Amino acid sequence: MEFYDSKEIIKLTGLGKTASYKLIEELNTRLKREYPGTIIIGAKVPKWYFEKKILIKEPERSNK
């Protein structure tokens, strides 16, 4: 699974460092609510979830 960290969130959104961490925290909270039992990796958000919620696009499915 691939993740975005705060540096990538800053590049994608133009947010500042603090705001990017807050966005990651909020997305991980929502992810945990939608998918109970999910293990969260601190200061990172799964790319597919970020793209689904922020970029409003369906993630590509890999055939791996």
N, C-alpha and C positions, 0 to 999 in steps of 0.2 A: 504494500500500500504506500502511496506517496502522500507527502504532507507539505503544507505551506508553513513557513515560519514567519516571524514578524518582518524580517527584511523583505521577503517576497510580498507580503501583504502591503507593505509600504509602497513598493513599486507598482503593484496592481491597482491600489486604491488612491494613492496620494495622501493617505493619512499620516499622522506623525507616529512616533514610536509608541507613546503611551496609548494613543487611540487604537493602534493596531493590536496591542496586547489586550485591550478591552474587547475589541471585536473578536479576537480568537477565544477569549474567555466566554463571551456571550454565545458564540457559535458552538463551543464545546458543551455549554450548559444545555442548549437546545438539542444538540446531538444526543446527549445522555438522556434527555427527556423522551425523545422520539424513539431511541433504541436503548432501552434499559439493559444494563449489564455491559455496555460498551466500556472498554478501557480507554481512558483519555491519556494522551501523551502531552505533558505540560508544554505550554508555549508553542504548540503546533496544532494545526487543524487539518483533517483529511482533505486533500484536493477535491475529491468528488463532492464533499459536503459544501465546501466553500463555493464551488462553481454552481452547485444546485441552488444555494440560498442567496448568494451575492451576485453572481454573474447571470443568474437565471437561465442556465442552460443545463440540459441533461448530460451527465457524464458519459463519456465513451466507455463502452464495455470492452475489456481486453479478453482475448481468447487464450490466456495463459493458464 
